[in-house]
Amino acid sequence: MMVTTTERIPGKEYEILGLVKGNMIQSKNIGKDIGQGLKSIVGGELKWYTQMMSEARDKATQRMVEEAQAMGADAVVSVRYTTSSVMQGAAEILAFGTAVKFV
């Protein structure tokens, strides 16, 4: 399955199947949160949070691709990501794009 942020795929003609999306809501781990809070005092990358959000983004992308595959898509174009806080200590990552079928 091809996944791209571009609107067009060079050399490919396709029909639009529709919107596909995948999301993941990730909460913080209280034990890791304490360690990351201490790290924020001295500055630097909060590596555990970076890893946590990267894994959540991968899972949201996987869910979007699964939805596209269920529609019979060959690719997802115009992929975008957005994040939001859904409650204190939890964030949502949403991946969305347009499922297409090659002709």
Sequence and secondary structure as in RCSB ss.txt:
>XXXX:A:sequence
MMVTTTERIPGKEYEILGLVKGNMIQSKNIGKDIGQGLKSIVGGELKWYTQMMSEARDKATQRMVEEAQAMGADA
VVSVRYTTSSVMQGAAEILAFGTAVKFV
>XXXX:A:secstr
 EE SSS  TT  EEEEEEEEEEEEEE  HHHHHHHHHHHHH S  HHHHHHHHHHHHHHHHHHHHHHHHTT SE
EEEEEEEEEEEETTEEEEEEEEEEEEE 
